[in-house]
Amino acid sequence: MSDSNSDSNSEPSFFTKHEFAIRRLHSLTGIVPLGLYMCVHLTTNASLLGSVEIFQRAVFLIHSPGPLLPLIEWGGIFLPLLFHAGLGIWIAKTGRSNSSQYQFTSNKRYTWQRWTGFIALVYLFLHVMHLHGGIHAEGWMNAIYKVGFGQFSPYNAGSSLVDAMNLGYGIIWPAIYLVGVLACVYHFINGLWTAGITWGLWISPQAQARATKVCVALGVVLTVISLAAWAGAVFPSKDDVAKMRAIEDRMYEAGVVSGTVLENEHKRDLRGRAAAEESVDASDGEQASTGTTEPAS
């Protein structure tokens, strides 16, 4: 038998045989749970701009499942994200954009969708490492904390978040987060529009025009929320951080007494508090060493 006949009789790949279902599952996971989680996450973080109490209560609620929280995070966030990202990379590698030959808006959006997907994937990895450290093992967390990762402490949510953003001269991380979050917003909104076509929700030009208006409006709202969340983490001063930490500590102690907050010292920003106290002591020492004494009369 010839090689050509052998090739023609070869079995198609798993992705080829199930491409219809896989692409729909890919678009679905981009909306639920990932897109929905992003909306809730951004809205929660934006609350810090208005009140440290509201933000801290929300974080207390998120961590209320206790030992079940890692299962919820992996089942509802990380595994869907890995699936969506892995399949997205495969689609991007096998798909072809014709935006260089045809300057249609839809072709440009296809290219932007791929690039914002790559940017979002890199950003999300940096975001998880920067704030959460990836693996919650004490030795690992202590090691990466020294190099600027694993900085977030959920029971001192606002103050530890602001301190984390101030690393890198207060420029590097805010720039990374601004670009990354806006890329995530565009990727979600454009993905929502294309998902409607994938699922047959808007096929006609008139329906697509209406969907475009809705998606653009939602994109504007999410962009405003994103900028509010970014500003709430970037703009507070060192004095604001100290006030935040005092409020968070009072809320934690009151919550433990009332039984609404699970006692867990590892979720408090003990390292950040110690560093702040050392900084104050060093400053006081410098002032004392440079002080002058009046001669006795």
N, C-alpha and C positions, 0 to 999 in steps of 0.2 A: 504493500500500500504506500502511496506517495506521501511526502511530508505535507502537501497541501490538503489532502484528504484527512490526515491526522489532525491538522490545525482546525479544520472545519468541524470535526467531531469533538473537539475539546469542550469541556464543561465551562460555562460562563462562571465568573467569580460570584461570591456570595453577595457583594454589593450590587453587581449587575442584575442578578436575579431578583433582589428585593429592593431595588433602588426606589421604587414608588413609595413603599412604606417607610423606608429609612429617611428619605427626604422630608416626609411629613412629620415623622417623629423628631427630626432635627429642628424643624420650624416650631413644633409644639413646645419642645423643651426650652427654646429660646424665649418663649412667652411665659409659659408656666412649667417649672417654677422660677426660672432665672430672671426673666423680665419683671415678674411680680415682686420677687425678692429685692431686686434692685430699686424699684419704686419705694418699697417700704423702708429699705436701708437708707436711701437718700433722704427720705422724709424724716426718719428718726434722727439722723445726723444734723439735719437742718434745724431741728428743735434746739440744738445747743446755742444757736445764734440768739434765741429768745430767752432761754432759761436753763441754767445748769441743772436745776431740780427736775424739770420735765425730761431732759435727756437722761439723767441718772435713773429716774424711775423706769424709763423705757428699757434701759440696759439691765436693770434688776429683773424686769419681767422676762427679758430674753433669756437670762441665765437661771430663771426659776426652775426649769426642768432638772437641773443638777446633773447627775451622772448620765441622764438620757440625752443631754445636749449634743455630745459628739455624734450620736447615732442620727439625730435630727439633722445636724449640719451635713454629715456625709450623705445621708439618704436624700435630703431635699436640696442641697446646694452643690457639694463638691463632685459627687458622682454624675449628676446631670450636667455639670459644667465640663467635666472631663469628656463625657460623651459628645456634648455639643461642640466643644473645641476640636476634638479629634476628628469628628466627622466634617466639621467646617474646613479644616485643613485639607482633608481629602477632596472635598468639593472644590475648594479653591485651586488645588493642584490639577484636577481633571477638567475643570471648567475653563472656558476661554472667553475673555473679554474682547469686544471689538470696538472699544471706545476710541482707539487710535484711528480707525477707519471711519467710524460713524459717531458724530458728536451729539447723539441723542442723550437727553437727560437720564433715561433709564440705563443706558450703557455706562454713563459716568457713575451713577449710583451703585451699579454692580461693582465697579472698581473701588469706590470708596467703602463699600460694604466689606470687601476683602481686607483693605488696609486697616480700617478701624477695628476689624476683628483681630488682626495680628497685634495691633497696638493694645487693644483691650486685654488680650491674653497675657502679654508681657506685663502690663500694668497690674492685673489681678494677682499675678505671681508675686510681684514686688509688694503689693498692698498686703497680702497675707503674711509674707515674711516680715515686712516692716512692723506691722502692728501685732500679729499673733504668733509669729515664729514658726508656724508649720507643725511642729511636733511638741506636744506639751509634756516634755520630760525635763525635770528640774536641771540636770546637768547641761542639756542642750540649750535650755532657755537662758541659763546663766552665761553660757559661752557666747551666744549670739547677741545678748543684750549689750555686751561690751563693744560690739561693732555696729550698734545702731539698729538691731532688729529685735522683734518681740517686745515692742515698747508699750503696748496697750495693756492697761489693767482695768478690767471691767467694773470693779467696785470703786475705782477713781477714774471714771470714764472720760469726763471732759478734760480734767487736768492732765492726765497721761496722754490723751490725744494731742492736745496743744503742745506739750513738751516734745512729743514725737515729731510733730511737724516743724519744730524749731531746730531740729538736727540738720546738719548741712548748711549752716549759716542762715537758716530760715528761708532759703531760696530753692535748694535742690528738690526737696520733697514737695513743697507746695507746687512747683512747676510740674513735677511728675504727676501729681494728683489732678491738677487742672486739666492737663492734656488727656490723661487716662480716663477720667470721669466723663469728659465731653465725648470722647471716642465711644465709650460704653453707651451713652445716651443716643448718639447717632446710630450706632449699630443696632440698638434695640428698636428704635422708631422705624428705621428703614426695613429692618427685618419683620416688624409688625405689618408693614404695608405689603411686602412680598409674601408673607404668610397668608394674607387674605386672598391673594391670587392662587397660591399653592392649594389652599383648601376650598377654592371656588366661591369665596364670599363676595368678591367684587371682580367681575370678568369684563363687563362692558366698559367702554371709555367713560360713560357718565358715572358709573359706580366707582371707577378708579379715581375720577376727579373728586368725588365726594370724600372718598377714603383719604386722599392726599390732604385735603383740608383738615380732616380730623387728626391725622397723624402729625401734621405740621403744628397744629394747636397743642397737641399733647407733648410734642417735642419742645415747644417753647416753655410750657409749664415745667417739664422735667429739667430743662436747662436752668431756669430760675431757681428751682429747688436745689439743683446741684451746686450752683454758685453760692447759695445760702449755706449749704453744708460745708463747702470749702472755706468760706469766709469765717464761719463759726469756729473752725479749727486753726485758722491761720492768723487772725487779727488780734486775739487776746494777748495781753502783755504778761510779764512775769508776775506782777502784782495780781492780775486777774487769775492766774493759775493758782496762786496761794489761796485766794478767796474761794476758788472752785474746790480745791482740795479740802478746805475746812468744812464747806457745805457737804461735800461727798462723805467725809468721815462721820459727820453728825447723822446723815441719812443712813449710813451703814450701821452705826451703833443702834440707832432707833429701830431700824428694820430687824436687826438680830433680836433685840429685846421683844419686839412685838411678834416675831415669828414669820414675818413676811419676806425676810431675806435669809438665805442659807449662809451660815457662818463659814467663811473660807478666807483665811488670811493670805493665801497664795494669789487671790484675785485682787488684792489691794496693792497700791503702788508704793510698796515699802522701799524699794531701791531708789525710786525717784525722790521720795521724801527724804531719804538719807543723804542723797546727793545735794538736794536743796539746802538741807541743814548744814552740810559741810561747806557749801558755798557761802552761806551767811556767816558761819563761824570764821572762815578765812577772810571775809570782807571786814568783819569786826576786828580781827587780829591786825590786819593791815592798817586800819584806822587808828588802833591803839599804838602801833609801833611808830606811826608818823606824827602822833600827837605831840604837842609841846606843853611844857609846864611853866607856869609863871614863877619868877623868882620871888623868894620871900621878901617882904618889905621890912 
